[in-house]
Structure formats: C-alpha cells, structure tokens
Amino acid sequence: MAEAGVMSQRGPRAGAGTLAGSGKSLSASGLRKTYAGVVAVDEVSMEIEAGEFVTFLGSSGSGKTTTLMMIAGFVEPDAGVIKVGDRDVTRLAPQKRGLGFVFQQYLLFPHMTVAENIAFPLQLRGLSKAEIRRQVGQVLEMAGLTGYGRRRPRELSGGQQQRVALCRALVYRPPVILMDEPLGALDKKLRDQLQTEIKNIQRELGLTVIYVTHDQEEALVLSDRIAVMRDGRIDQFDTPRELFERPRTAFVADFLGAANFLSGRLEEHTAEHTLVRLDHGGILMARSHSYAPGHRVQAAVQPGRVGLCAPADGFCTGTVETVTYVGTLVRVGVRPHGAESLVRLELPAGRAPVAGEQVGLTAEAGDVTLFAEESG
Ligand SMILES: Nc1ncnc2c1ncn2[C@@H]1O[C@H](COP(=O)(O)OP(=O)(O)OP(=O)(O)O)[C@@H](O)[C@H]1O
C-alpha cells in the first residue's frame, strides 16, 4: 500500500475529540549539565505553553539532546528546575513524569505485532482488554495504519515503523511528547510527508511537542517557536518569523537562512533607519540600531531579501558570477565590485540574470539587521 498522503486525505479522525487538548505547559529554569567538567548545557530556561510545538535547533554538540534528556528524566541536571504544568518533576523518574517519547531509532519490540507494541504502555497502566483494543484501533486509524495491527515491525517500511512509534507515544495521551530527530533516518520525501502528518496530529489534538533537529528547514516547517542552541545555551527562542526578521545574533541570522554578511562602518542614524558605508563601497540602509556612528558592523540580509536593479541604482554594483536553478527558484551569486565574497540571492526563476551581467543590488532597510562586528 502506498504511504503517500494516507493521513492528509482522510476526513475527520475517529475519536480525535476524546484526545483533544491534552497538552500541558512545561517550563525549565536554569538547567545546567556538565560532563567531566565540560559544560554541555548551561542556563537553559524556557516556558512552553500547552499545545505549542517547540523545536530545539542547533548544530551537533550544541546541547539539544542533553536538554531534552533532562526534561525526559534520563539525564540528571546539575542545576535547574523542570515543571510539567504546575508539578515539579525535576527529581522524578522518567516513567513518573508521564511524558511521551519518539526517538530516531523506532525502538519497537520486534517480537510483538504493531497492535501489541502500541498496547504496551496501556497494559503497563492496567487498562482492560476491551479498552486497550478500542484505543489502539483509534490511534491506528489516526495514523493511517488501520489493517496493519497484526504485522510485525520488520514487515513495515521505515516510515510506517516511525508512525507506529508515534502511535505508541500518543496512545496514553501524554501531556507533552518529546521527539529526538524522529525522522532523521528517513529519506527526504518521506520526511517531508511525515512532518506534515506530525504537525496535523499535533494541531488536531492540541499536543505539546518538544522536538530536536539540526535541520533548519524541518524546524521552520514544524514549529510555533524555535530555540536556537549554540554551545549549550539558547541564543534566541522565538517564532520562525521573528528569528528571520529580528535575529538577535549573527549566529541566528546565519544558521536560519545562511545570511549574507556585509561589513562596513556605521555612517549615520535617521529617525527610521541607519546608514552603513560598506567596505567595498556603497551605502546600505538598515533598520534602526543604537550603535554609534563610526562603529564597525556586519549587515545581515537573507538571500531571499536581496533584489536586482539597474547597476547605478542599488546599494552596490557587481557582476553576476553564478546562476543555479533549483526548481522554481534560481540562486544567484553576485560579486560586488571590490569585494572578496559573493552576495547570494534567491529569485523567482523567471527573473534570472545571466552570468557576466552587471547588476545593482537592493534590499529593504527593514530586512537588513546590523550586528557589532565582534559578535557571533
Ligand atoms: N554522556 C556524555 N558524556 C560526556 N559528554 C557528553 C555526553 N552526552 C553529551 N555529551 C557532550 O555534551 C555536549 C552536548 O551534546 P548533545 O548530545 O546534547 O548535543 P546535540 O546538540 O544533541 O548534538 P547532536 O545533534 O550531535 O546529537 C557535546 O559536547 C557532547 O559531546
């Protein structure tokens, strides 16, 4: 049976109403963990609302998994407090926190059928056989797996196994579900499809989800808010839009959208914006900032926010060096005259210039964020 769109093509899900709104808030304050004197997580604090989808995003070793494992109860923090709703769970064993988990490895029991795997957490809780059958049927239907209950995990595709793992986490209605790179082992097409399905289930049931990934695109698709982590700390915890439009550090600007950074010196402030004299020539208008005139700055602007214009009309003039078609988009690299590195643009394919062309570059002041040169 083809997996594509199994859940999205369906009508309202049976029994979704009985599970709806099961999410609870979660808070962490001052979380810290060191391993043999090396700080893995430091000063991590956050308030997550009931029904929110929050992602920890960061590169390898930034402390995402350690933070999630402290919330789960598998790693003991050196300091800090974790609350689920109003309840302090910091010193509780994992199984007493009532949280659900979905990890990259499916961790299904190979000798049990799909239905038995999903029933397992309910059996631990002592539900009657009839009630277990009913609830297992309900989540199987929700995950588009009706008819698969008697199979064993090895008779399923990777995507189906990951759905079973999701069912097993959902079935006992945990107030918060923790997911650590659950789609990391799947190919891109399946990952995209399951992202949509996870998001749909989360929204429909009002679940609180904390999700770990190093893939910024996945984080942007799924999350209400993203905590961008670096060196064990949260650089910024905000909505995807705020992270894009108001990155607080150069690291966030770069991590989210591979920003262009142009160095220069702050020239002057006006009431609404700030003028920057770029090192390679030209004046760029940025949103207003408090740095003093003369201050060295890096101006960050996302590739999708740089436009083309006639050579003399932009904040600088340059030569088109690279033009790469990516579906309906074209990625263009322009080398400003006198500059060492390229400015990257993303344009609709119909507006592609040709290599060698002389162009001007434009950007709205509101899309240009300044950082003091030493930051990031
Ligand atoms: N059990 C452990 N013993 C010693 N050091 C550890 C242990 N677990 C994690 N660390 C260290 O703590 C830091 C944070 O690791 P963590 O696994 O939380 O990062 P991460 O952001 O989840 O990375 P990845 O994406 O690679 O999983 C790393 O420097 C790591 O080497």
PDBQT file of the ligand as one rigid body, heavy atoms in Angstrom, charges set to zero:
ROOT
HETATM    1  N1  LIG A 401      27.157  11.045  28.199  1.00  0.00    +0.000 N 
HETATM    2  C1  LIG A 401      28.005  12.016  27.860  1.00  0.00    +0.000 A 
HETATM    3  N2  LIG A 401      29.254  12.035  28.333  1.00  0.00    +0.000 NA
HETATM    4  C2  LIG A 401      30.119  13.024  28.034  1.00  0.00    +0.000 A 
HETATM    5  N3  LIG A 401      29.821  14.064  27.236  1.00  0.00    +0.000 NA
HETATM    6  C3  LIG A 401      28.592  14.110  26.706  1.00  0.00    +0.000 A 
HETATM    7  C4  LIG A 401      27.621  13.092  26.989  1.00  0.00    +0.000 A 
HETATM    8  N4  LIG A 401      26.481  13.426  26.328  1.00  0.00    +0.000 NA
HETATM    9  C5  LIG A 401      26.738  14.562  25.672  1.00  0.00    +0.000 A 
HETATM   10  N5  LIG A 401      27.997  14.994  25.897  1.00  0.00    +0.000 N 
HETATM   11  C6  LIG A 401      28.619  16.223  25.375  1.00  0.00    +0.000 C 
HETATM   12  O1  LIG A 401      27.742  17.302  25.637  1.00  0.00    +0.000 OA
HETATM   13  C7  LIG A 401      27.680  18.198  24.541  1.00  0.00    +0.000 C 
HETATM   14  C8  LIG A 401      26.249  18.325  24.051  1.00  0.00    +0.000 C 
HETATM   15  O2  LIG A 401      25.827  17.101  23.488  1.00  0.00    +0.000 OA
HETATM   16  P1  LIG A 401      24.356  16.860  22.931  1.00  0.00    +0.000 P 
HETATM   17  O3  LIG A 401      24.262  15.420  22.544  1.00  0.00    +0.000 OA
HETATM   18  O4  LIG A 401      23.377  17.370  23.889  1.00  0.00    +0.000 OA
HETATM   19  O5  LIG A 401      24.351  17.763  21.634  1.00  0.00    +0.000 OA
HETATM   20  P2  LIG A 401      23.339  17.774  20.444  1.00  0.00    +0.000 P 
HETATM   21  O6  LIG A 401      23.112  19.201  20.132  1.00  0.00    +0.000 OA
HETATM   22  O7  LIG A 401      22.148  16.946  20.730  1.00  0.00    +0.000 OA
HETATM   23  O8  LIG A 401      24.202  17.107  19.286  1.00  0.00    +0.000 OA
HETATM   24  P3  LIG A 401      23.779  16.055  18.146  1.00  0.00    +0.000 P 
HETATM   25  O9  LIG A 401      22.946  16.813  17.173  1.00  0.00    +0.000 OA
HETATM   26  O10 LIG A 401      25.099  15.639  17.577  1.00  0.00    +0.000 OA
HETATM   27  O11 LIG A 401      23.051  14.937  18.825  1.00  0.00    +0.000 OA
HETATM   28  C9  LIG A 401      28.625  17.632  23.489  1.00  0.00    +0.000 C 
HETATM   29  O12 LIG A 401      29.853  18.297  23.601  1.00  0.00    +0.000 OA
HETATM   30  C10 LIG A 401      28.758  16.184  23.869  1.00  0.00    +0.000 C 
HETATM   31  O13 LIG A 401      29.984  15.656  23.459  1.00  0.00    +0.000 OA
ENDROOT
TORSDOF 0
